[in-house]
Amino acid sequence: MGLLARFGLGRAAEGPEVEIRTADLAVPGERIGGQLVIRAGTRSVEVDRIENYLVADGFDEDGGPTDLVLGSLRTPGGYDLEIGGGQERTLPFGGRLPWECPFTELDGQPLGFAVAVRITLRPPGRSDGTVHHNTLRIAPTPAVRAAVAAFAELGYRPQDSRVVYAYIPGSDQHHAGYQSLFLTDPARGRRKLPRLELSFVTNPVGTMVYLRRASPELYEWESKPRTVTFAVAHHEAARPDLAERATRALEELRTLYRS
């Protein structure tokens, strides 16, 4: 099932006309805001409450598709609304993107999954409601971008990415759901490690990078090849020695696999 279909996009929404406006590009750790516009048709609209969540397109550890809830966004005034026929109401919403929010693109290249604002309008006396989505473009944090750039200096290029609904064992991960980025070396015939997988646990200081041989057919963390780790701080994004750090991590990984 396609990403837009999974998020309910491309289908006519039931009930009132709803428009979700958000910024063009966001970065984990920064604030995100937007507007929710509700337009009533010929009949008035009553809304008991509005629920606003960030969701990501991911997989469980068996490889099945699932939606991850990354956090909530505050919508002031999102209770006990009545909008007369032919009228509209605009409500602001906002919050901070979690530091562990997955990034959906890298230097403008989409990575094959979506993060969206999911807003549910619940009418009085009912537990269900109409659900509306708006996809977001999420760029990586400076530390993550620097880590990927370090491997690019070594010839590894990003191919795609995915989010798995699980915790990395022994990590400081705060929310369930980690992102892995798959890298490929175009000169793969000359390397013992032609494909790599980078996973990230990011916080306000920087990111912990988990490096391993890529095994995209595996989803459960402990069934994957072993990892080596190294840290990159956000303020180190401009340091010239990050490629050397990535080289040392690769050598450590080769030693690990030979043991």
Disulfide bonds with the S-S distance in Angstrom:
none
